[in-house]
Amino acid sequence: MTHAPIVDLSVHHKPADLSDRIAFGFTKLLRFCADTFFAKRYGHRAIVLETVAAVPGMVGATINHLKCLRRMCDDQGWIRTLMEEAENERMHLMTFIEVAKPTLFERLVILGVQWVFYLAFFALYLISAKTAHRVVGYFEEEAVISYTLYLKEIDEGRSPNLPAPAIARHYWKLPADAMLRDVVLVVRADEAHHRDVNHGFANELAGQPAATALAPYPEHASDIRMAA
């Protein structure tokens, strides 16, 4: 890749109230579980966690869609943004399936975790949409950290820098000679963008100024069916 997306690794929303502290504590608990289970198997970590990461956008879009229908009001662009986030996270999953094949046990973990997380997040969004978006913002902060560590593993030779899968080259419009490192860079940039968007949504719901500067979003293919 000629130009790697620039990502501010220092971005962190400092918890400001009880809702934020609950969201942050929950995220750190899940981070501990992921670190314990996967250690430095970042390809397998990405597969399992991206199946979870693709849930919040769909849940948020669904609930906001129904709310706007009931109230007969405009969504201010939230629904499309959240649907695109869900689709983007699913493309991360489809990419890393080509890099690290999930084991039977990991597939069983995905089945259980997805249902539990979907129901829990749906309930959380109904109770406090602000907390739900803050949780996602913190999730994405951790995702940026994880992909940064993945880059370090590749750069230091502990993880192979494989050729980029065809699905990734198409979706992110990468050159034919793109490598896995290029893929991790654009995936990390995606996560940084989702981080800033969700923290901004949480701020807006809390009556606070939303962040005006968002991490740059890599260009994506408009037709993802060809990539699949």
Secondary structure, 3 states (H helix, E strand, C coil): CCCCCCCCCCCCCCCCCHHHHHHHHHHHHHHHHHHHHHCCCHHHHHHHHHHHHHHHHHHHHHHHHHHHHHHCCCCCCHHHHHHHHHHHHHHHHHHHHCCCCCCHHHHHHHHHHHHHHHHHHHHHHHHCHHHHHHHHHHHHHHHHHHHHHHHHHHHCCCCCCCECCHHHHHHCCCCCCCEHHHHHHHHHHHHHHHHHHHHHHHHHHCCCCCCCCCCCCCCCCCCCCCCC
